[in-house]
Amino acid sequence: QVQLVESGGGLVQAGGSLRLSCAASGRTFSTYHTAWFRQTPGKEREFVATISRSGGTTSHADSVKGRFTISRDNAKNTVYLQMNSLKPEDTAVYYCAAGLSWGSQVRLYDYWGQGTQVTVSS
């Protein structure tokens, strides 16, 4: 079992930056691939980025590539999402997820946080 708690969301102007954190409980955190997804009302949850167990491999959605960076610190049981050059269309609830399978699909992840709101004003 893994419990995930996101933090770091908020209101920021377009062009600004935020860093999201996802703190995980449990000593088995390093056995899980982790990812960030986002969701807006009425839309399906959208893949943002994923990182492998060791942190050695990452993948980012085309819509955020070059602006967002996923990272993790297994010693701190924490995953991060650094978001730069934010745009109004990045506004969403951001969710952290953990799973044993690698990929960008929602169904691959077994554990989810409660989400943190990110709002980007124009």
N, C-alpha and C positions, 0 to 999 in steps of 0.2 A: 504493500500500500504506500502511496505517495500522496501527500497533501501539498497543494500549490497555492501560494498567496502572492498576488501581483500588487505592485505599488509603483508610484512615480507618474501616474497620469495627471492631467490637468488641462488648463486653458493656456494656449500659446498663440502668438501671432504667426502668420505665414512667414516662412523663412527662418523661424526659430528652431530650437532643439529641445528634446526631452530624452531622458533615459529611463526606460522602464526596467523594473527588477522583478524577478519571480523567485521567491524563497521556497525551497522544498524541504519537507520533513522526511525523516527516514534515512538510514545509513546506506540504502541501496540506490541513491540518486544517480550515482555515476554509471549505473547499468542501463539507464534510460536515455534514448534520444529525446531531445526536447525541441519545442517549436513555439512560435508565436502565430496566432491567427487574429483576425479582426472581423467585426460584424457591425453593420448598420441596420436600423429598423427595416424590416420587410425584405432583407436580403440574406442570402446564405452566408455562412461563416467562410471567410476568405483566408487562404494561406498567405503568410507574410515571410516567414523565415524558419529554418530548422538547423539544428546543430547536432553533430554526432556525440556519442557517449563521451569520447575523449576530448571533444572540442576541435579535433583536427580537420573536420570536414563541415562545411556550411553550404547552405543553398538559400537564395533569396528570390522572392517573386520579382518579375520584371518591373512591376510598378514601383518597387522600392529600391531596386538595385542601384548602388552608387550613393544612396542617401541613408539607408538603414544598415546597421551592422549587428548581427547576433553574436553573442559570446557567452561563455560560462566559466564559472569558477567552482570546480567540484569540491575543493576544500571548504568552501563556504556554502555549498549546496544551493547555488544561485545561478540563474540565467538572466542575461541582460539583453535589452534591445536599445541600442543607441539610435536615435532618430534625428537626423539633421535635415535642413532645407524642407521643413514641413510645409505641406500644402493643405488647403481646406478639404480636399478630397481624402486626406488621411484621417479625417474625423471619424471615429468609431469607438466601440468598446474593444479593447485588446485583451486577448486571452492567452495564457500560458498553458502548454500541454506537454505531457510526457507519455512515452510509449516505447515498446520493445522493437517496433518496426520502423524503418527509415522511410520517409516520404513526405509528400505535401498534402495528403488526403486526410480529412477529418477523422475518418473511420480507423485510421492507424493508431490513434492516440487514446489511451485508456483513462488518463487522469487529466483533469482540467481545473484551472483556478476559477475564481468568481468573476474575474474581469476587472479592468480599470478603464475609465473613460478618458479618451484623448479628444480634445476639441481644438481645432485650428481655425482661427478667425482670419478673415481676409482683410 
